[in-house]
Amino acid sequence: MSKLYFRYGVMTAGKSTLLLQVAHNYRTNGMNVIIVKPQIDTKGENKVVSRIGISSNVDILLGLTENIYDYEEIAKQSCCILVDESQFLTKEQAISFWKFSKEFNIPVICYGLKTNFKGELFEGSATLMAYADELEELKTICNCGKTARFNARKVNGEFTLSGEEVVIDGNSEVEYIPLCGKCYLKKVIEPI
């Protein structure tokens, strides 16, 4: 029976890059892979975009009220389903991927953030943490050299703990910085 995998990490941990590498590996071996991302993620529009400059078209832009069963005929033709930005999935969408992997014996690999800039679990990530058959943390480093586990948000160059949960980076006002716990406490929590 196939599994649901959740590969999570902070910003710049290489989640989208790894997804694109996995897709390449399947395709190089003549296997069909489906790439999915939630429509709420407007970065790259209908593409998965890695910070290192590689990208690929998305096969399914999943609307807020849709789930993988709305694309069952397409998805059943794949050898693997890859989901980018899976933190933006609803609880129901995340569970539908878990069910789909079991019913059709197709592995589903979800890539996403575990927590938001406030250190709180995203709905999609919390559900994936509960349902995934396998969890894998992808790591990167803080600017101090330690392992980063927090996503800090800067607005106009200043760290903040306020604002809406979902604000896509890539504009001049908002950026996300991966920080270790000590730096997150010192730079984000204590000054506020």
HUZI-V890363 format. One record per helix or strand of 3 or more residues. SS is the DSSP state (helix for helix, strand for strand). FROM is the first residue (numbers start at 0). TO is the last residue. Records with the same first field share a line. If there is no record, write none. Layout:
BEGIN
SS=FROM-TO / FROM-TO
END
This chain:
BEGIN
strand=3-7 / 32-37 / 46-48 / 54-56 / 59-61 / 79-83 / 106-111 / 133-136 / 149-154 / 157-159 / 173-178
helix=14-27 / 67-74 / 85-87 / 90-103 / 122-130 / 180-188
END
